[in-house]
Amino acid sequence: MNLLKSRNDWDVINKSLENNQITIVDNFFTQATLFTLKNRMLYESKFHDYYGEKRYQAINYFPNEDPITDLIVKNLKQKIKTLPQFKRGWSFIYENESNGVKLHADPSIINLNIWVSDDDISTDPKLNGLIIYETFPPSDWERKDWNGNHKKVKKYLEDKKIEPLKVYYKNNRAILFNGMYLHRSDKIAVKKQLNNRRISYTLLFGSTEE
């Protein structure tokens, strides 16, 4: 069973990833996959992690724990030649107005982030996306610095005058990039009602800590 939408540009995607480029792929999942990933978060009552008031909640996925994620990983490995081992994943559901995930890096070789919520939820088409800085944390920083101290990361980027790439929100848009690039959510601003919540699905492949 293939949960990825049929496409003929996998060679282009592979080449982009081999060159360590931020790779944006639209129309990534089948509609059935999107429906499942979205609705199981919309109607979930118990989350693994709660990130403060008016921010977001998360469900964690690890290898061999979630059949849908395991099948997505299997499909991806058939298409992406150099995809490292799957380490973990999340689904995030955000409050209707939120600052989202703060500045950080992940200890992964490739991140896959995809929005599974609908296009028409946004109250501002310039918001709800992903902000990526094509730079790594300083080599003398510890994990607590780049994955737990967003103020330190922000000051570093400002001091270095590093400009980000802003990836605009779009349903079924996947972004694949080096997880050690510093990144954050753009501001979340969507319509009221539960069915308009912004929902993202994230998978981490490979580890920089092994």
N, CA and C of each residue as an Amber inpcrd file, in Angstrom:
protein
   630
   0.8550000  -1.2030000   0.0000000   0.0000000   0.0000000   0.0000000
   0.8800000   1.2390000   0.0000000   0.6060000   2.1460000  -0.9110000
   1.4190000   3.3500000  -1.0310000   0.6600000   4.5440000  -0.4730000
   1.2250000   5.1830000   0.5490000   0.6030000   6.3510000   1.1590000
   1.1100000   7.6520000   0.5690000   2.1210000   7.5540000  -0.3090000
   2.6470000   8.7310000  -0.9960000   1.9520000   8.9000000  -2.3340000
   1.7240000  10.1510000  -2.7220000   1.0880000  10.4070000  -4.0130000
   2.0460000  10.0440000  -5.1410000   1.5200000   9.4500000  -6.1820000
   2.3480000   9.0550000  -7.3260000   2.9630000  10.2900000  -7.9850000
   4.2730000  10.2100000  -8.3040000   4.9550000  11.3360000  -8.9230000
   6.1320000  10.8250000  -9.7430000   6.6270000  11.6660000 -10.6440000
   7.7330000  11.2540000 -11.5260000   8.9940000  12.0980000 -11.3140000
   9.0760000  12.8090000 -10.1690000  10.2330000  13.6730000  -9.9390000
  11.0940000  13.2190000  -8.7590000  11.0590000  11.9300000  -8.4360000
  11.8570000  11.4440000  -7.3120000  13.3600000  11.5990000  -7.5660000
  13.7820000  11.5140000  -8.8080000  15.2060000  11.7210000  -9.1100000
  15.6330000  13.1390000  -8.7530000  14.7890000  14.1010000  -9.0430000
  15.0750000  15.4980000  -8.7080000  15.1230000  15.6780000  -7.1930000
  14.1780000  15.0580000  -6.5030000  14.1350000  15.1440000  -5.0410000
  15.3870000  14.5240000  -4.4380000  15.7820000  13.3560000  -4.9310000
  16.9840000  12.6920000  -4.4340000  18.2290000  13.5500000  -4.6420000
  18.3450000  14.1460000  -5.8240000  19.5070000  14.9790000  -6.1240000
  19.5790000  16.1840000  -5.1890000  18.4280000  16.7960000  -4.9250000
  18.3750000  17.9440000  -4.0380000  18.8240000  17.5680000  -2.6270000
  18.3610000  16.4370000  -2.1290000  18.7340000  15.9970000  -0.7830000
  20.2100000  15.6200000  -0.7120000  20.7290000  15.0100000  -1.7600000
  22.1530000  14.6540000  -1.7940000  23.0350000  15.8930000  -1.7140000
  22.5200000  17.0300000  -2.2110000  23.2580000  18.2890000  -2.1700000
  22.9440000  19.1080000  -0.9160000  22.2710000  18.4580000   0.0430000
  21.9470000  19.0870000   1.3310000  21.1140000  20.3560000   1.1530000
  20.2180000  20.3420000   0.1840000  19.3710000  21.4950000  -0.0670000
  18.0330000  21.3530000   0.6620000  17.4670000  22.4790000   1.0400000
  16.0930000  22.4790000   1.5520000  15.1850000  22.1370000   0.3800000
  14.4200000  21.0930000   0.5280000  13.6550000  20.5320000  -0.5870000
  12.1640000  20.6120000  -0.2870000  11.4310000  21.3250000  -1.1200000
   9.9910000  21.5220000  -0.9250000   9.2410000  20.7030000  -1.9720000
   8.3200000  19.8820000  -1.5050000   7.5780000  18.9950000  -2.3970000
   6.0840000  19.1390000  -2.0990000   5.3220000  19.6260000  -3.0610000
   3.8720000  19.7510000  -2.8890000   3.1630000  18.4600000  -3.3120000
   1.9180000  18.3230000  -2.8360000   1.0970000  17.1440000  -3.1660000
   1.8290000  15.8530000  -2.7880000   2.2680000  15.7770000  -1.5500000
   3.1580000  14.7040000  -1.1070000   2.4170000  13.4090000  -0.7690000
   1.3800000  13.4900000   0.0540000   0.6240000  12.3100000   0.4730000
  -0.6360000  12.1340000  -0.3770000  -1.1770000  10.9330000  -0.3810000
  -2.4900000  10.7120000  -0.9800000  -3.5450000  11.4010000  -0.1100000
  -4.7100000  11.6300000  -0.6710000  -5.7830000  12.2660000   0.0890000
  -6.2140000  11.4080000   1.2690000  -6.2010000  10.1030000   1.1020000
  -6.5720000   9.2100000   2.2010000  -5.5860000   9.3180000   3.3640000
  -4.2970000   9.4560000   3.0460000  -3.2770000   9.6140000   4.0820000
  -3.4760000  10.9280000   4.8230000  -3.6970000  12.0010000   4.0740000
  -3.9310000  13.3120000   4.6930000  -5.1290000  13.2670000   5.6210000
  -6.2190000  12.6610000   5.1510000  -7.4510000  12.5710000   5.9400000
  -7.1860000  11.8710000   7.2660000  -6.4470000  10.7830000   7.2180000
  -6.1650000  10.0100000   8.4240000  -5.2730000  10.7770000   9.3910000
  -4.1830000  11.3580000   8.8790000  -3.2460000  12.0750000   9.7370000
  -3.8880000  13.3130000  10.3630000  -4.7650000  13.9590000   9.6230000
  -5.4380000  15.1460000  10.1490000  -6.4790000  14.7870000  11.2010000
  -7.3530000  13.8780000  10.8690000  -8.5020000  13.6240000  11.7410000
  -8.1460000  12.8790000  13.0200000  -7.0980000  12.0840000  12.9900000
  -6.7460000  11.4210000  14.2490000  -6.1830000  12.4180000  15.2680000
  -5.6790000  13.5670000  14.7970000  -5.2380000  14.6110000  15.7210000
  -6.3980000  15.5300000  16.1270000  -7.2810000  15.8340000  15.1920000
  -8.4170000  16.6950000  15.5090000  -9.2640000  16.1320000  16.6440000
  -9.3990000  14.8020000  16.6660000 -10.3090000  14.1780000  17.6300000
  -9.5860000  13.3780000  18.7020000  -8.2830000  13.5800000  18.8100000
  -7.5180000  12.9500000  19.8880000  -7.8460000  13.6260000  21.2240000
  -7.9740000  12.8420000  22.2790000  -8.3000000  13.4060000  23.5970000
  -7.1290000  13.3610000  24.5650000  -6.1230000  12.5280000  24.2730000
  -4.9700000  12.4200000  25.1550000  -3.6880000  12.5870000  24.3460000
  -2.8810000  13.5610000  24.7230000  -1.6360000  13.8380000  24.0280000
  -0.4480000  13.4310000  24.8860000   0.6700000  13.1750000  24.2300000
   1.8850000  12.8230000  24.9580000   2.5620000  14.0410000  25.5640000
   2.4790000  15.1630000  24.8550000   3.1580000  16.3830000  25.3080000
   2.2320000  17.5860000  25.1570000   2.2930000  18.4670000  26.1600000
   1.5450000  19.7150000  26.1380000   2.5400000  20.8570000  26.2800000
   2.5310000  21.7830000  25.3280000   3.5250000  22.8530000  25.3010000
   2.8890000  24.1910000  25.6770000   2.5550000  24.3280000  26.9290000
   2.0770000  25.6040000  27.4470000   0.7070000  25.9930000  26.9180000
   0.1350000  26.9880000  27.5620000  -1.1670000  27.4880000  27.1280000
  -1.0380000  28.2150000  25.7910000  -2.0320000  28.0260000  24.9650000
  -2.1210000  28.7110000  23.6670000  -0.9040000  28.4470000  22.7910000
  -0.3940000  27.2230000  22.8320000   0.7140000  26.8700000  21.9530000
   0.3400000  25.6490000  21.1280000   0.6750000  24.4420000  21.5920000
   0.3680000  23.2560000  20.8100000   0.5050000  21.9920000  21.6530000
  -0.0530000  20.8960000  21.1140000   0.0370000  19.5900000  21.7440000
   0.6230000  18.6110000  20.7300000   1.1480000  17.4920000  21.2310000
   1.8380000  16.5640000  20.3400000   1.5650000  15.1090000  20.6960000
   1.5900000  14.2700000  19.6730000   1.6190000  12.8150000  19.8020000
   2.9660000  12.3520000  19.2550000   3.6570000  11.4940000  19.9940000
   4.9680000  10.9910000  19.5940000   4.8510000   9.6660000  18.8450000
   5.7330000   9.4580000  17.8820000   5.8080000   8.1880000  17.1530000
   7.2490000   7.6950000  17.1560000   7.4220000   6.4350000  17.5060000
   8.7310000   5.7990000  17.4570000   8.6390000   4.5530000  16.5740000
   9.7660000   4.0390000  16.0890000   9.7170000   2.8620000  15.2040000
   8.9090000   1.7210000  15.8050000   8.0890000   1.1050000  14.9440000
   7.3000000  -0.0750000  15.3040000   6.2360000   0.1940000  16.3670000
   5.8080000   1.4480000  16.4710000   4.7550000   1.7870000  17.4260000
   3.4830000   2.2920000  16.7520000   3.6100000   2.8300000  15.5570000
   2.4650000   3.4090000  14.8580000   2.4300000   2.8560000  13.4330000
   1.4660000   2.0150000  13.0950000   1.4480000   1.3630000  11.7790000
   1.4500000   2.3330000  10.6070000   0.7530000   3.4580000  10.7280000
   0.7130000   4.4260000   9.6250000   2.1010000   5.0260000   9.3960000
   2.7360000   5.4460000  10.4770000   4.0820000   6.0110000  10.3520000
   5.0630000   4.9750000   9.8160000   4.9640000   3.7420000  10.2930000
   5.8620000   2.6870000   9.8100000   5.7060000   2.4710000   8.3050000
   4.4730000   2.5340000   7.8220000   4.2440000   2.3400000   6.3860000
   4.7370000   3.5440000   5.5840000   4.5460000   4.7510000   6.1040000
   5.0650000   5.9440000   5.4350000   6.5830000   5.8580000   5.3240000
   7.2440000   5.4600000   6.4050000   8.7020000   5.3130000   6.3840000
   9.1270000   4.2700000   5.3540000   8.4150000   3.1630000   5.3010000
   8.7170000   2.1130000   4.3150000   8.5930000   2.6570000   2.8910000
   7.5120000   3.3950000   2.6230000   7.3160000   3.9910000   1.3040000
   8.4290000   4.9780000   0.9660000   8.8230000   5.7960000   1.9520000
   9.8720000   6.7890000   1.7170000  11.2110000   6.1320000   1.4040000
  11.5280000   5.0520000   2.0920000  12.8020000   4.3690000   1.8650000
  12.8710000   3.7570000   0.4670000  11.7170000   3.4660000  -0.1030000
  11.6840000   2.9360000  -1.4640000  11.9380000   4.0390000  -2.4990000
  11.7480000   5.2850000  -2.1020000  11.8550000   6.4090000  -3.0410000
  13.0990000   7.2640000  -2.8320000  13.5250000   7.4070000  -1.5740000
  14.6850000   8.2540000  -1.2660000  15.8740000   7.3490000  -0.9670000
  16.8320000   7.3410000  -1.8650000  17.9150000   6.3540000  -1.8380000
  18.7870000   6.4470000  -0.5940000  19.0570000   7.6500000  -0.1520000
  20.0110000   7.8390000   0.9430000  19.3230000   8.1650000   2.2680000
  18.0520000   7.8360000   2.3950000  17.3210000   8.1780000   3.6100000
  17.8860000   7.4080000   4.8010000  18.3510000   8.1010000   5.8390000
  18.8760000   7.4110000   7.0210000  17.7630000   6.6850000   7.7950000
  18.1570000   6.0140000   8.8420000  17.2170000   5.2580000   9.6620000
  16.2260000   6.1900000  10.3480000  14.9650000   5.7960000  10.3540000
  13.9340000   6.5700000  11.0420000  14.1670000   6.5110000  12.5480000
  14.1400000   7.6910000  13.1870000  14.3890000   7.7730000  14.6230000
  13.1340000   8.0540000  15.4320000  12.3700000   9.0420000  15.0210000
  11.1460000   9.3740000  15.7470000  10.3110000  10.3440000  14.9240000
   9.0810000  10.5470000  15.3660000   8.2090000  11.4970000  14.6950000
   7.2030000  12.0810000  15.6560000   6.4680000  13.0710000  15.1700000
   5.4040000  13.7100000  15.9460000   4.2760000  14.1330000  15.0100000
   3.0990000  14.2450000  15.5860000   2.0380000  15.0710000  15.0260000
   1.8060000  16.2080000  16.0070000   1.7240000  17.4210000  15.4820000
   1.4740000  18.5940000  16.3200000   0.1420000  19.2160000  15.9140000
  -0.6450000  19.5960000  16.9140000  -1.8740000  20.3520000  16.6600000
  -1.7890000  21.6470000  17.4600000  -1.9640000  22.7670000  16.7610000
  -1.7050000  24.0800000  17.3420000  -3.0060000  24.7810000  17.7080000
  -2.9330000  25.6030000  18.7400000  -4.0660000  26.4530000  19.0750000
  -4.3030000  27.4270000  17.9170000  -5.5050000  28.0010000  17.8600000
  -5.8710000  28.8380000  16.7150000  -5.0030000  30.0880000  16.5920000
  -4.4830000  30.5480000  17.7100000  -3.4890000  31.6240000  17.6950000
  -2.3460000  31.1880000  18.6000000  -1.1480000  31.1320000  18.0630000
  -0.0210000  30.5580000  18.8010000   1.2890000  31.0260000  18.1960000
   2.3370000  31.0040000  19.0050000   3.6820000  31.2700000  18.4860000
   4.3490000  30.0040000  17.9660000   3.7320000  28.8540000  18.1970000
   4.2490000  27.6060000  17.6490000   5.5470000  27.1560000  18.2780000
   6.3120000  26.3620000  17.5210000   7.5780000  25.8000000  17.9990000
   8.6610000  26.8720000  17.9430000   9.4020000  27.0130000  19.0250000
  10.4180000  28.0650000  19.1130000  11.6940000  27.6690000  18.3790000
  12.5870000  28.6260000  18.2310000  13.8590000  28.4040000  17.5390000
  14.6330000  27.2450000  18.1640000  15.1060000  26.3370000  17.3080000
  15.8490000  25.1750000  17.7780000  16.4750000  24.4660000  16.5830000
  17.2980000  23.4780000  16.8620000  17.7590000  22.5150000  15.8580000
  17.4140000  21.1300000  16.3810000  17.3290000  20.1660000  15.4820000
  17.0750000  18.7750000  15.8570000  18.3180000  17.9370000  15.5930000
  18.5550000  16.9010000  16.3880000  19.7530000  16.0600000  16.1940000
  19.5470000  15.0150000  15.1030000  19.1610000  15.4790000  13.9180000
  18.8270000  14.5620000  12.8270000  19.5140000  14.9830000  11.5370000
  19.6440000  14.0280000  10.6260000  20.2760000  14.2880000   9.3330000
  19.2590000  14.8300000   8.3340000  18.0460000  14.2620000   8.3750000
  16.9570000  14.7610000   7.5240000  15.6910000  14.8800000   8.3580000
  15.0620000  16.0410000   8.2870000  13.7220000  16.2530000   8.8310000
  12.7290000  16.2620000   7.6760000  11.5840000  15.6640000   7.9110000
  10.4620000  15.8200000   6.9870000   9.3380000  16.4770000   7.7640000
   8.8940000  17.6240000   7.2900000   7.7670000  18.3290000   7.9020000
   6.6940000  18.5140000   6.8340000   5.4560000  18.1900000   7.1930000
   4.3710000  18.3480000   6.2160000   3.1110000  18.8180000   6.9340000
   2.3860000  19.7160000   6.3000000   1.1200000  20.1920000   6.8600000
  -0.0230000  19.3500000   6.3110000  -0.8280000  18.8150000   7.2220000
  -1.9370000  17.9480000   6.8110000  -3.2900000  18.6250000   7.0140000
  -3.2970000  19.8270000   7.5910000  -4.5270000  20.6010000   7.7200000
  -4.8390000  21.3000000   6.3990000  -6.0630000  21.8120000   6.2900000
  -6.5580000  22.3330000   5.0130000  -5.9590000  23.6970000   4.6540000
  -6.0670000  24.0590000   3.3820000  -5.5530000  25.3500000   2.9050000
  -6.3510000  26.5280000   3.4400000  -7.6640000  26.3550000   3.5950000
  -8.5200000  27.5070000   3.8870000  -8.6430000  27.8450000   5.3680000
  -7.7900000  27.2640000   6.2220000  -7.8800000  27.5530000   7.6530000
  -7.2470000  28.8900000   8.0220000  -6.3410000  29.3880000   7.1960000
  -5.5110000  30.5360000   7.5520000  -6.2860000  31.8430000   7.4980000
  -6.0010000  32.7260000   8.4770000  -6.5520000  34.0790000   8.4400000
  -5.5810000  35.0500000   7.7870000  -4.3560000  34.5880000   7.5250000
  -3.3410000  35.4130000   6.8690000  -2.4290000  34.4810000   6.0700000
  -2.4490000  34.5650000   4.7500000  -1.6570000  33.6390000   3.9280000
  -0.1540000  33.7620000   4.1300000   0.2990000  34.8430000   4.7760000
   1.7300000  35.0190000   5.0080000   2.2040000  34.3310000   6.2870000
   1.2570000  33.8160000   7.0890000   1.5970000  33.1810000   8.3580000
   1.4110000  31.6640000   8.2770000   1.7000000  30.9970000   9.3980000
   1.4840000  29.5470000   9.5730000   2.5330000  28.6630000   8.9050000
   3.5830000  29.2490000   8.3680000   4.5940000  28.4720000   7.6730000
   5.7390000  28.0220000   8.5680000   6.8970000  27.8280000   7.9410000
   8.0950000  27.3520000   8.6290000   9.2550000  28.2750000   8.2720000
  10.0340000  28.6640000   9.2690000  11.1790000  29.5520000   9.0980000
  12.4490000  28.7290000   9.3000000  13.3050000  28.6720000   8.2740000
  14.5280000  27.8670000   8.3410000  15.7420000  28.7500000   8.0790000
  16.7240000  28.6280000   8.9370000  18.0040000  29.3160000   8.7630000
  19.0250000  28.2830000   8.2830000  19.5930000  28.5090000   7.1260000
  20.5250000  27.5290000   6.5570000  21.8930000  27.6500000   7.2160000
  21.8950000  27.4030000   8.5020000  23.1380000  27.4530000   9.2730000
  23.0170000  26.5130000  10.4550000  24.1530000  26.0010000  10.9030000
  24.1880000  25.0910000  12.0380000  24.5310000  25.8610000  13.3130000
  24.1940000  25.3290000  14.4740000  24.6400000  25.9530000  15.7240000
  26.1660000  25.9230000  15.8080000  26.7720000  26.8240000  16.5650000
  28.2210000  26.7820000  16.7630000  28.6680000  25.4160000  17.2960000
  29.8300000  24.9780000  16.8780000  30.2980000  23.6340000  17.2140000
  30.5460000  23.4370000  18.7120000  30.7460000  24.5460000  19.4440000
  31.0020000  24.4160000  20.8790000  29.7230000  24.4820000  21.7210000
  28.5720000  24.5860000  21.0810000  27.3070000  24.5570000  21.8110000
  26.9340000  23.1270000  22.1650000  26.2680000  22.9730000  23.2960000
  25.7180000  21.6920000  23.7050000  24.2550000  21.6120000  23.2720000
  23.6880000  20.4140000  23.3740000  22.2910000  20.2350000  22.9560000
  21.3510000  21.1750000  23.7080000  21.6030000  21.3920000  24.9810000
  20.7290000  22.2750000  25.7640000  20.7220000  23.6950000  25.2100000
  21.7770000  24.0580000  24.4580000  21.8370000  25.3930000  23.8470000
  20.9820000  25.4600000  22.5930000  21.1600000  24.5030000  21.6730000
  20.4720000  24.5890000  20.3860000  19.1080000  23.9110000  20.3620000
  18.7790000  23.1690000  21.4250000  17.4680000  22.5230000  21.4780000
  16.7440000  22.8250000  22.7810000  17.0950000  23.9370000  23.3980000
  16.4260000  24.2550000  24.6480000  16.5920000  25.6890000  25.0950000
  17.2690000  26.4820000  24.2850000  17.5150000  27.8790000  24.6600000
  17.2540000  28.7630000  23.4440000  15.9740000  28.9930000  23.1590000
  15.6220000  29.7370000  21.9460000  16.1040000  31.1890000  21.9860000
  16.2460000  31.7460000  23.1710000  16.7310000  33.1210000  23.2760000
  18.2010000  33.2040000  22.8520000  18.9860000  32.2070000  23.2320000
  20.3920000  32.1730000  22.8380000  20.5200000  31.9930000  21.3290000
  19.6750000  31.1270000  20.7690000  19.6840000  30.9080000  19.3200000
  19.3100000  32.1940000  18.5940000  18.2750000  32.8770000  19.0790000
  17.8250000  34.1210000  18.4490000  18.9420000  35.1750000  18.4480000
  19.6190000  35.3190000  19.5700000  20.7070000  36.3050000  19.6600000
  21.8500000  35.9500000  18.7130000  22.1640000  34.6630000  18.6170000
  23.2210000  34.2180000  17.7100000  22.8840000  34.5910000  16.2630000
  21.6680000  34.3280000  15.8530000  21.2510000  34.6270000  14.4790000
  21.2370000  36.1240000  14.2110000  20.8050000  36.8970000  15.2070000
  20.7920000  38.3480000  15.0400000  22.2160000  38.9030000  14.9640000
  23.0990000  38.3910000  15.8220000  24.4830000  38.8710000  15.8130000
  25.1760000  38.5590000  14.4800000  24.8520000  37.3870000  13.9170000
  25.4600000  36.9660000  12.6610000  24.7340000  37.5350000  11.4400000
  23.5740000  38.1860000  11.6950000  22.7570000  38.7710000  10.6190000
  22.4020000  37.7270000   9.5550000  21.9860000  36.5680000  10.0250000
  21.6170000  35.4650000   9.1310000  20.1340000  35.5750000   8.7800000
  19.8400000  35.6540000   7.5030000  18.4570000  35.7690000   7.0430000
  17.8630000  34.3730000   6.7940000  16.6060000  34.1740000   7.1240000
  16.0040000  32.8470000   6.9670000  15.3320000  32.6410000   5.6120000
  15.0450000  31.3920000   5.3440000  14.1380000  31.0270000   4.2600000
  12.7600000  30.8470000   4.8800000  11.7840000  31.5330000   4.3320000
  10.4130000  31.4160000   4.8240000   9.6190000  30.5160000   3.8830000
   9.1840000  29.3810000   4.3950000   8.3800000  28.4510000   3.6050000
   6.9200000  28.6790000   3.9630000   6.1340000  29.0510000   2.9830000
   4.7390000  29.3780000   3.2590000   3.8990000  28.1230000   3.4740000
   2.9190000  28.2810000   4.3410000   2.0020000  27.1870000   4.6580000
   1.1880000  26.7730000   3.4320000   1.0550000  25.4730000   3.2460000
   0.1870000  24.9320000   2.2090000  -0.1420000  23.4870000   2.5550000
  -1.3930000  23.1390000   2.4110000  -1.8080000  21.7680000   2.6470000
  -1.0150000  20.7970000   1.7820000  -0.5410000  19.7190000   2.4000000
   0.1710000  18.6480000   1.6940000   1.5040000  19.1040000   1.1180000
   2.0700000  20.1380000   1.7140000   3.4130000  20.5970000   1.3270000
   4.4380000  19.9840000   2.2780000   5.3820000  19.2320000   1.7390000
   6.4500000  18.6260000   2.5260000   7.7270000  19.4450000   2.3840000
   8.4360000  19.5980000   3.4910000   9.7460000  20.2480000   3.4870000
  10.7430000  19.2650000   4.0640000  11.7640000  18.9210000   3.2910000
  12.8290000  18.0320000   3.7520000  14.1080000  18.8560000   3.8670000
  14.7640000  18.7710000   5.0200000  15.9490000  19.5910000   5.2420000
  16.8020000  18.9900000   6.3510000  18.0320000  19.4540000   6.4280000
  18.9440000  19.0130000   7.4770000  18.4020000  19.4620000   8.8340000
  18.1630000  18.5000000   9.7330000  17.5490000  18.8300000  11.0090000
  18.3780000  19.7390000  11.8880000  19.7020000  19.8090000  11.6320000
  20.5560000  20.6810000  12.4260000  20.5160000  22.1300000  11.9590000
  19.8250000  22.4110000  10.8530000  19.5680000  23.8050000  10.5120000
  18.6580000  24.3920000  11.5950000  18.9560000  25.5960000  12.0340000
  18.1070000  26.2530000  13.0210000  16.7690000  26.6160000  12.3730000
  15.6820000  26.3640000  13.0860000  14.3680000  26.5840000  12.4830000
  13.3030000  26.7900000  13.5630000  12.1680000  27.2890000  13.1270000
  11.0360000  27.5250000  14.0370000   9.7520000  27.6100000  13.2330000
   8.6410000  27.5360000  13.9330000   7.3560000  27.8120000  13.2990000
   7.2170000  29.3040000  13.0460000   6.5030000  29.6390000  11.9820000
   6.0270000  31.0060000  11.8520000   4.8450000  31.1570000  12.8050000
   4.4060000  32.3760000  13.0260000   3.2610000  32.6140000  13.9040000
   2.0340000  31.8820000  13.3730000   1.2570000  31.3130000  14.2870000
   0.0450000  30.5820000  13.9110000  -1.1540000  31.5110000  14.0320000
  -1.9300000  31.6160000  12.9680000  -3.1490000  32.4240000  12.9800000
  -4.1500000  31.7760000  12.0340000  -5.1020000  31.0370000  12.6040000
  -6.1030000  30.3410000  11.7960000  -7.5020000  30.6750000  12.3060000
  -8.4920000  30.2990000  11.5450000  -9.8830000  30.5560000  11.8960000
 -10.2680000  29.7850000  13.1570000 -11.3310000  30.2480000  13.7840000
 -11.8400000  29.5790000  14.9790000 -12.4280000  28.2160000  14.5950000
 -12.8550000  27.4850000  15.5700000 -13.4080000  26.1420000  15.4640000
 -12.2880000  25.0860000  15.3760000 -12.6160000  23.9450000  15.9650000
 -11.6570000  22.8450000  16.0740000 -11.1260000  22.3990000  14.7120000
 -12.0150000  22.2900000  13.7080000 -11.6030000  21.7320000  12.4200000
 -10.6490000  22.6410000  11.6460000 -10.3970000  23.8490000  12.1640000
  -9.4650000  24.7680000  11.5070000  -8.0800000  24.7790000  12.1530000
  -7.8420000  23.9050000  13.0980000  -6.5420000  23.9000000  13.7640000
  -5.4340000  23.5000000  12.7750000  -4.2810000  24.1430000  12.9050000
  -3.1110000  23.8160000  12.0690000  -2.4920000  22.5260000  12.5960000
  -2.2860000  21.5640000  11.7120000  -1.7440000  20.2590000  12.1010000
  -0.5510000  19.9370000  11.2140000   0.5610000  19.6100000  11.8490000
   1.7620000  19.2300000  11.1070000   2.2010000  17.8260000  11.5210000
   2.9350000  17.1910000  10.6350000   3.4360000  15.8320000  10.8350000
   4.9300000  15.8680000  10.5280000   5.7460000  15.4280000  11.4760000
   7.1910000  15.5590000  11.3740000   7.8810000  14.2300000  11.6140000
   8.8260000  13.8780000  10.7600000   9.6180000  12.6670000  10.9240000
  11.0920000  13.0550000  10.9280000  11.8720000  12.4040000  11.8110000
  13.3050000  12.6350000  11.9070000  14.0540000  11.3740000  11.4920000
  15.0410000  11.5660000  10.6000000  15.8250000  10.4330000  10.0800000
  17.3130000  10.6610000  10.3680000  17.9720000   9.6200000  10.8450000
  19.3940000   9.7220000  11.1390000  19.6290000  10.5040000  12.4190000
  20.8310000  10.3830000  12.9570000  21.1750000  11.0790000  14.1980000
  22.5540000  11.7030000  14.0950000  22.6820000  12.9020000  14.6230000
  23.9780000  13.5760000  14.6940000  24.6510000  13.3160000  16.0330000
  24.0200000  12.5180000  16.8660000  24.5380000  12.2790000  18.2140000
  25.0710000  10.8550000  18.3910000  25.1590000  10.0870000  17.3270000
  25.6390000   8.7110000  17.4420000  27.0900000   8.6190000  16.9880000
